[in-house]
Amino acid sequence: MTLIQTTPGLGSGEAARVVGGPPDPGPNGFDTLFRCHHDDVLRYFVRRLDIRADAADLVAETFLVAWRRMDAVPGKQPLPWLYGVARRVLANHRRGEVRRHGLADRLRDDLRTVPAEAEVALELRHASEVFRQLSDADRELLSLVVWEGLDTTQLAAAIGCTRSTAAVRLHRARRRLDRLMSHPYQPDGNRSVSGEQPAPARGETR
């Protein structure tokens, strides 16, 4: 399989160059991988991006890595491996952004477009605020399990560790989430029902 990469602004004789790569893997290789898992990888990015138009570019980068490394793609369960590549592609993308937004901002945007009863909306806002307080690592673990539906074995493949390590990290992330969710919540975010001041966010001082 040959990839043609265009270069804007060059003459007709230099407008494209051939990028070398692995040989065409045939119908059971890259073409099948792309056809079967393109939508899964696209959803992965759409759920995590503020600008959804960027998702198509990141999907292309992810599958370009897969095309170049077809010998490393697992034969039986390639999707967790693709999620692992997508995580690194997304990390590189975020490092290049001028602004960084938390997941809670995206969840609040979703709430503005979905009509809900006041009580349900309040609960969702509570969950959004709590989720934002978790570390990046905890949020990604929980998102891979809840959004992408990965089991522990697949999660381990996606984050690059053993199954037992993934299980421990997931357990700890869930405990931290449950502990934060158990705190009383007030919409103004200033005081809990008990009158106690909320704990400062990570890196803040009173």
Buried (B, 14 or more C-beta within 10 A) or exposed (E): EEEEEEEEEEEEEEEEEEEEBEEEBEEEBBEEBBEEBBEBBBBBBBBBBEEEEBBEEBBEBBBBBBBBEBEEBEEEEBBBBBBBBBBEBBEEBEEEEEEEEBBBEBBBEEBEEEEEEEEEBBBBBBBBBBBBBBEEEBBBBBBBBEEBEBEBBBBBBBBEBEBEBBBEBBEEBBEBBEEBEEBEBEEEEEEBEEEEEBEEEEEEEE
